[in-house]
Amino acid sequence: MKLKVIATLIATVAVGASFNSNLAYASTTSASLTVNSNLTMGTCSAQVLDSSNKATDTVALGNVYISELAAKSKVQPFKIRFSDCAGLPGKSAQLVLAPRPGTGCAGGQSNTAGFANSISSGAGGSSRAAVEVWTTTTPEGSGSQQLSCVQRNVITVDLSNASTTQPYDYDLSARMIIADGRTVNDVLPGEFLSPTTFTITYQ
């Protein structure tokens, strides 16, 4: 989702000209000018791409073994591509990731950074697993930040190199884990789906 604010400005500008002269016919004149304009805060187009640079709305991790949850080794890189960027005075964007209605945060108290499964165990969903979302292609790698479900922290994206002709790819990654406070013996297999929404505010 991108946030875009459009304002309309209608202004009347009076242009006056005064002339001092010895001529008897010198006079002062005025003219009216009406300006009708759309003032648009800077924005970009934003699109989620998979690891093959194909547009997607789903980050697919495929089959995940419980042993991979314990090892935190099941990772799927993806990215947000910012393109057609124009009029960004701060050359940046603020990124927040939140669960959609009906999906919560993982953990016994639903108060952890991981995102929970929206499919109940009664409907064939796995339980006590979670998905994390990190900046960079390697979770917990150099410079990586976690997008927290419970805190909904703001991540600042530097768009100083993005323009109307030069897109910018912001790397992210999803990682499957055992939910905080659980053990490998607590995990039940099944389907896992965690719908979320990126909110992007341009600066």
SVG drawing of the C-alpha trace seen along z (x, -y; Angstrom):
<svg xmlns="http://www.w3.org/2000/svg" viewBox="-11 -66 38 99">
<polyline fill="none" stroke="black" stroke-width="0.4" points="0.0,0.0 1.3,-3.4 0.1,-6.6 -0.4,-9.5 -1.8,-12.9 -3.1,-15.3 -4.1,-18.9 -5.6,-21.5 -4.4,-25.1 -6.3,-27.9 -4.6,-31.2 -5.3,-34.7 -2.2,-36.8 -2.5,-40.5 0.2,-42.0 0.5,-45.8 2.8,-48.1 3.4,-51.7 5.0,-54.3 6.2,-57.7 6.4,-60.1 6.0,-63.7 3.5,-62.7 0.0,-63.7 -1.4,-60.4 0.7,-58.1 -1.5,-55.6 -1.4,-52.5 -2.7,-49.2 -3.3,-45.8 -4.0,-42.3 -5.5,-39.2 -3.9,-35.8 -5.6,-32.6 -3.4,-29.5 -5.1,-26.1 -2.6,-23.4 -2.4,-19.9 0.2,-19.8 1.2,-16.2 3.4,-14.8 6.2,-12.7 5.6,-9.1 6.8,-5.9 5.3,-2.8 6.0,0.2 5.7,3.8 6.7,7.1 9.0,9.3 10.0,12.9 13.6,14.1 13.2,14.5 12.2,10.8 8.6,11.8 5.7,9.7 3.9,11.5 1.7,11.1 2.8,14.3 6.2,15.3 6.2,19.0 8.4,21.1 7.3,24.5 7.6,27.5 9.3,26.8 10.6,29.5 10.2,29.2 14.0,29.6 14.4,26.5 12.2,24.6 14.5,25.5 17.6,24.6 16.0,21.4 17.3,22.4 14.2,22.1 14.6,18.6 13.0,17.1 14.4,13.8 12.1,11.3 12.2,7.6 10.1,4.5 10.9,2.6 10.4,-1.2 10.0,-2.7 8.8,-5.9 9.9,-7.8 9.5,-11.6 9.2,-14.6 10.5,-13.0 12.0,-15.8 13.5,-13.5 14.5,-10.8 13.2,-8.1 10.2,-5.9 8.9,-4.5 8.0,-0.9 5.7,0.9 4.5,4.5 1.3,5.5 -0.9,8.6 -4.2,8.4 -7.4,8.7 -7.9,12.3 -4.2,12.9 -2.2,12.1 1.3,12.2 2.9,15.5 3.5,16.8 1.3,18.0 0.2,14.4 0.3,13.2 2.9,10.6 6.1,11.6 7.8,10.3 6.9,13.3 3.7,13.5 1.2,16.3 -0.6,18.8 -4.1,17.7 -5.2,21.3 -6.4,23.0 -5.2,26.5 -8.8,27.7 -8.8,26.6 -5.5,28.3 -3.1,25.6 0.2,26.0 0.5,24.7 3.2,23.2 5.2,22.1 5.8,18.5 7.2,16.5 9.7,13.7 10.4,10.9 13.8,9.2 15.5,6.6 18.4,7.9 18.4,11.4 20.0,12.9 18.0,12.7 20.1,11.4 22.9,10.6 24.9,7.5 22.7,4.4 19.5,6.6 16.5,5.4 13.4,7.4 9.9,6.1 8.1,6.8 4.5,8.0 3.8,6.7 5.8,3.5 5.1,2.6 8.4,0.7 9.1,-1.7 11.9,-0.8 13.4,-3.7 14.3,-3.0 16.9,-5.2 15.6,-6.2 18.3,-8.7 19.2,-6.5 15.7,-6.0 14.1,-8.1 11.6,-8.0 14.0,-6.0 16.0,-4.2 14.2,-1.7 15.5,-0.7 15.2,2.8 14.9,3.1 15.9,6.6 13.8,8.5 13.6,12.1 11.0,14.4 12.1,17.1 10.1,19.9 10.8,20.5 9.3,22.2 7.1,19.6 8.7,18.0 8.1,19.9 7.6,23.2 9.8,26.2 10.3,28.5 8.1,31.0 5.2,28.5 5.0,28.0 2.2,29.6 2.6,30.0 0.0,28.5 -0.5,25.6 0.8,22.2 -0.5,18.9 0.1,15.5 -1.5,12.6 0.2,9.2 0.2,5.7 3.1,3.4 2.3,-0.2 4.7,-2.6 4.8,-6.3 7.0,-8.4 9.1,-11.2"/>
</svg>
